[in-house]
Amino acid sequence: MKTLKYIIPALILASMLFYSCDIIEAPYEENFNPVEIDSAKKKVLIEDITGFRCGNCPEAAAVAHEIAELYPDNVIIIAVHAGALAVPTPTRNYNFLTLVGQDIAKKFNLPATPYGLINRKAVEGQFLLSPSSWATATTAEIQKDAGYKLEIQAEYESSSRTINLEANVKALAMGAMNHFISAYIIEDSVIQYQQDDRLYPNIHVENYVHMHVLRGAMNGSWGTELSDEPLMLNQSIKKNLSFTIPENKDWVPKNLSLVVMVRNNDTEEILQVEKVKLIK
């Protein structure tokens, strides 16, 4: 196996838990051991559940970004706007909410923000983790062998605003059943309002740059079944999906990416994930 890189993390841990919108008090810092990543290991999806009126959420986003910088080829982030503090108001009326995000919040019983899912893997019985736990959970996941290899390609037809995706999925283990494939659409560089309590007393940021924003799904919140028969070792399956961007959406195609994941429908665990820019 080819070693890709050595990572020297620089996060230092301390956290407290509260039952409110600021459910976890910043700063979110963590200590964990360096790990060596090789090409056969699993990639990790961090679903940062956030809200534009959540003052502690920008610091949580910074934690996810720092982890992704430590593992640039093996960590993918989605910012899922959900919960009470993601709901638009008469004065802050831009709508980040999505059906997918609301489904995720409901399935995992989101109490408040910020919280996160790391490959939708439960840690000591808890799916939703505080930002101070994300690095350790990511490090644990990233050292596991991959169950699948994903190769994905995307095309965009500007005249019809249609996104086309081709995913080649190769099984790296025997006999998997009830595994589903999902394709989510995310957008970078969305300039909108965000509350950021780190900037007190000037906490209202009118031109905050929102990254990894979940915009929707190409094949529903939970995806579609990968195969109705057990897969053999090294067996490959090709999946093609299309999605037309609604006319009322302000998404900027050059800022869009697709995040494709294979998920165990029995446990919710994400078994492999990949990301591709829509327009390179």
C-alpha positions as CSV (number, residue, x, y, z in Angstrom):
1,M,0.0,0.0,0.0
2,K,1.3,3.4,-0.9
3,T,1.7,5.8,2.0
4,L,0.2,9.1,0.9
5,K,1.4,11.4,3.7
6,Y,2.2,11.8,7.4
7,I,-0.1,14.1,9.3
8,I,0.9,16.1,12.4
9,P,-2.3,17.3,14.0
10,A,-2.4,20.6,15.9
11,L,-5.7,20.5,17.8
12,I,-5.9,20.7,21.7
13,L,-9.1,19.5,23.5
14,A,-11.5,21.1,25.9
15,S,-15.4,21.1,25.8
16,M,-18.5,21.5,27.8
17,L,-22.0,20.4,26.9
18,F,-25.2,22.4,27.3
19,Y,-28.9,22.0,26.3
20,S,-29.5,25.1,24.2
21,C,-28.8,26.5,20.8
22,D,-25.2,27.1,21.9
23,I,-25.2,23.5,23.0
24,I,-21.5,23.2,23.0
25,E,-19.4,26.0,24.4
26,A,-16.5,27.1,22.3
27,P,-13.6,26.8,21.9
28,Y,-13.7,23.3,20.4
29,E,-10.2,21.9,20.8
30,E,-8.9,18.4,20.9
31,N,-5.7,16.3,21.4
32,F,-5.2,13.2,19.3
33,N,-2.4,11.1,18.0
34,P,-0.9,11.5,14.5
35,V,-1.9,8.9,12.0
36,E,-0.4,7.6,8.8
37,I,-2.8,7.3,5.9
38,D,-2.5,4.9,3.0
39,S,-4.4,4.5,-0.3
40,A,-6.6,1.6,0.8
41,K,-8.2,3.4,3.8
42,K,-11.7,4.7,4.1
43,K,-12.6,8.3,3.4
44,V,-14.5,10.3,6.0
45,L,-17.6,12.5,5.7
46,I,-18.1,15.2,8.3
47,E,-21.7,16.5,8.3
48,D,-21.5,19.7,10.1
49,I,-25.0,20.5,11.3
50,T,-25.2,24.2,11.5
51,G,-27.5,27.3,11.4
52,F,-26.9,30.9,10.1
53,R,-28.3,32.3,13.4
54,C,-26.1,30.0,15.6
55,G,-23.3,32.1,17.0
56,N,-21.1,29.1,17.9
57,C,-21.5,27.4,14.5
58,P,-18.7,29.3,12.7
59,E,-16.2,28.0,15.2
60,A,-17.5,24.5,14.6
61,A,-17.1,25.0,10.9
62,A,-13.5,26.1,11.5
63,V,-12.9,22.8,13.4
64,A,-14.2,20.8,10.4
65,H,-12.0,22.8,8.1
66,E,-8.9,22.2,10.2
67,I,-9.5,18.5,10.2
68,A,-10.0,18.5,6.4
69,E,-6.7,20.4,6.1
70,L,-4.9,17.8,8.1
71,Y,-6.3,15.0,5.9
72,P,-6.9,16.9,2.6
73,D,-7.4,13.8,0.4
74,N,-9.4,11.8,2.9
75,V,-12.0,14.1,4.5
76,I,-15.1,15.6,2.9
77,I,-17.3,18.2,4.6
78,I,-21.0,19.0,4.1
79,A,-22.6,21.9,6.0
80,V,-26.1,20.8,6.8
81,H,-28.3,23.8,7.7
82,A,-31.0,22.4,10.1
83,G,-32.6,23.0,13.4
84,A,-34.3,26.1,14.9
85,L,-31.4,28.5,14.2
86,A,-31.4,27.6,10.5
87,V,-35.0,28.8,10.0
88,P,-35.3,32.1,8.1
89,T,-36.8,35.2,9.8
90,P,-38.5,38.2,8.3
91,T,-35.2,40.2,8.5
92,R,-32.9,37.3,7.7
93,N,-34.9,35.6,5.0
94,Y,-32.3,33.7,3.0
95,N,-33.3,30.0,3.1
96,F,-30.6,27.4,3.6
97,L,-33.0,24.7,4.6
98,T,-33.3,21.6,2.4
99,L,-35.5,18.5,2.6
100,V,-32.4,16.4,3.0
101,G,-31.2,18.5,5.9
102,Q,-34.6,18.3,7.6
103,D,-34.6,14.5,7.1
104,I,-31.2,14.1,8.6
105,A,-32.1,16.3,11.6
106,K,-35.3,14.2,12.2
107,K,-33.6,10.8,11.8
108,F,-30.8,11.6,14.2
109,N,-32.9,13.6,16.7
110,L,-31.0,16.8,16.4
111,P,-31.6,18.8,19.7
112,A,-29.7,21.9,18.7
113,T,-26.6,23.2,16.9
114,P,-23.7,22.8,16.4
115,Y,-23.4,19.1,16.2
116,G,-21.9,16.7,13.6
117,L,-22.0,13.3,12.1
118,I,-18.8,11.5,11.3
119,N,-19.5,8.9,8.7
120,R,-22.9,8.5,10.5
121,K,-21.1,6.2,12.8
122,A,-22.3,6.0,16.4
123,V,-19.6,6.6,19.1
124,E,-20.6,5.1,22.5
125,G,-24.2,4.9,21.2
126,Q,-24.3,8.6,20.0
127,F,-24.5,9.5,16.4
128,L,-24.5,13.3,17.0
129,L,-21.1,14.4,18.2
130,S,-19.9,17.7,19.6
131,P,-17.2,19.5,17.6
132,S,-14.6,18.7,20.2
133,S,-15.1,15.0,19.3
134,W,-14.9,15.3,15.6
135,A,-11.1,14.9,15.2
136,T,-10.8,11.8,17.3
137,A,-13.8,10.2,15.5
138,T,-12.4,11.1,12.2
139,T,-9.0,9.6,13.1
140,A,-10.6,6.4,14.1
141,E,-12.6,6.1,10.9
142,I,-9.8,7.1,8.6
143,Q,-7.7,4.1,9.7
144,K,-10.3,1.6,8.7
145,D,-10.1,-0.4,5.5
146,A,-12.5,0.8,2.7
147,G,-15.4,-1.4,1.8
148,Y,-15.8,0.2,-1.6
149,K,-13.9,2.1,-4.2
150,L,-15.8,4.9,-5.8
151,E,-14.9,6.6,-9.1
152,I,-17.2,9.4,-10.0
153,Q,-17.6,11.8,-13.0
154,A,-19.9,14.8,-13.4
155,E,-21.1,16.8,-16.3
156,Y,-23.2,19.9,-16.5
157,E,-25.5,20.9,-19.3
158,S,-25.9,24.7,-19.0
159,S,-28.8,25.0,-21.5
160,S,-31.0,22.7,-19.4
161,R,-29.4,23.2,-16.0
162,T,-29.0,19.5,-15.8
163,I,-26.4,17.7,-13.7
164,N,-25.3,14.2,-14.8
165,L,-23.4,11.8,-12.6
166,E,-21.7,8.6,-13.4
167,A,-20.5,6.5,-10.4
168,N,-18.5,3.3,-10.7
169,V,-18.6,1.4,-7.5
170,K,-16.2,-1.5,-6.8
171,A,-16.8,-3.9,-3.9
172,L,-13.7,-4.5,-1.8
173,A,-15.4,-7.0,0.5
174,M,-17.7,-10.0,-0.1
175,G,-21.5,-10.3,0.2
176,A,-22.7,-6.8,1.1
177,M,-26.4,-6.3,1.1
178,N,-28.8,-3.5,1.8
179,H,-26.2,-0.9,0.9
180,F,-27.5,2.3,-0.7
181,I,-25.8,5.0,-2.9
182,S,-26.6,8.7,-2.4
183,A,-25.5,11.8,-4.3
184,Y,-25.7,15.1,-2.6
185,I,-25.2,18.6,-4.2
186,I,-23.1,21.1,-2.2
187,E,-22.1,24.7,-2.9
188,D,-19.1,26.8,-1.9
189,S,-18.8,30.5,-1.6
190,V,-22.4,31.3,-0.7
191,I,-22.2,34.9,0.5
192,Q,-25.0,35.5,3.1
193,Y,-25.5,36.5,6.7
194,Q,-24.1,34.5,9.6
195,Q,-24.0,35.2,13.4
196,D,-20.5,34.7,14.7
197,D,-20.1,35.0,18.5
198,R,-16.3,35.0,18.2
199,L,-16.5,38.5,16.9
200,Y,-18.4,40.0,20.0
201,P,-19.7,42.7,20.1
202,N,-19.8,42.8,16.3
203,I,-21.4,39.3,15.9
204,H,-23.6,40.0,12.8
205,V,-21.6,39.2,9.7
206,E,-23.6,40.3,6.6
207,N,-21.1,38.9,4.0
208,Y,-20.0,35.6,5.6
209,V,-18.6,33.1,3.1
210,H,-20.6,29.8,3.6
211,M,-18.7,26.7,2.4
212,H,-19.8,23.1,1.7
213,V,-23.5,24.2,1.8
214,L,-25.9,21.3,1.3
215,R,-28.3,22.2,-1.5
216,G,-30.1,19.0,-2.2
217,A,-29.9,15.4,-3.3
218,M,-29.9,13.8,-6.8
219,N,-31.7,10.6,-5.7
220,G,-33.5,11.4,-2.4
221,S,-32.4,11.9,1.1
222,W,-31.4,8.2,1.6
223,G,-30.4,7.3,-1.9
224,T,-31.2,4.1,-3.9
225,E,-30.2,0.5,-3.4
226,L,-26.8,-0.3,-4.8
227,S,-27.7,-3.9,-5.7
228,D,-30.5,-6.3,-5.0
229,E,-28.0,-9.2,-4.9
230,P,-24.9,-9.7,-2.7
231,L,-21.8,-8.3,-4.4
232,M,-18.7,-10.4,-5.0
233,L,-15.2,-9.3,-4.2
234,N,-14.0,-6.8,-6.8
235,Q,-17.4,-6.8,-8.5
236,S,-18.2,-3.4,-10.0
237,I,-21.5,-1.6,-10.6
238,K,-22.2,1.5,-12.6
239,K,-24.8,4.0,-11.5
240,N,-26.0,7.0,-13.6
241,L,-28.0,9.9,-12.1
242,S,-29.4,13.1,-13.4
243,F,-30.8,16.2,-11.7
244,T,-32.2,19.4,-13.1
245,I,-31.6,22.5,-11.0
246,P,-34.9,24.3,-10.5
247,E,-35.3,27.7,-12.1
248,N,-36.0,29.4,-8.8
249,K,-32.6,28.3,-7.3
250,D,-29.7,30.8,-7.1
251,W,-27.1,28.1,-7.1
252,V,-23.9,29.0,-9.0
253,P,-22.9,26.0,-11.1
254,K,-19.1,26.7,-11.0
255,N,-19.3,26.5,-7.2
256,L,-21.2,23.2,-7.1
257,S,-19.8,19.8,-6.2
258,L,-21.3,16.4,-5.9
259,V,-20.7,14.2,-2.8
260,V,-21.4,10.5,-3.5
261,M,-21.6,8.0,-0.6
262,V,-22.3,4.3,-0.1
263,R,-24.3,3.8,3.1
264,N,-25.3,0.7,5.1
265,N,-29.0,1.0,5.3
266,D,-29.1,-1.2,8.5
267,T,-26.6,0.8,10.6
268,E,-26.6,4.2,8.8
269,E,-22.8,4.0,8.6
270,I,-21.2,5.6,5.5
271,L,-18.9,3.0,4.0
272,Q,-17.2,5.2,1.4
273,V,-17.5,8.7,0.1
274,E,-16.1,10.7,-2.8
275,K,-16.4,14.3,-4.0
276,V,-16.2,15.8,-7.5
277,K,-16.5,19.4,-8.7
278,L,-19.3,19.9,-11.2
279,I,-17.3,22.2,-13.4
280,K,-13.5,21.8,-13.3
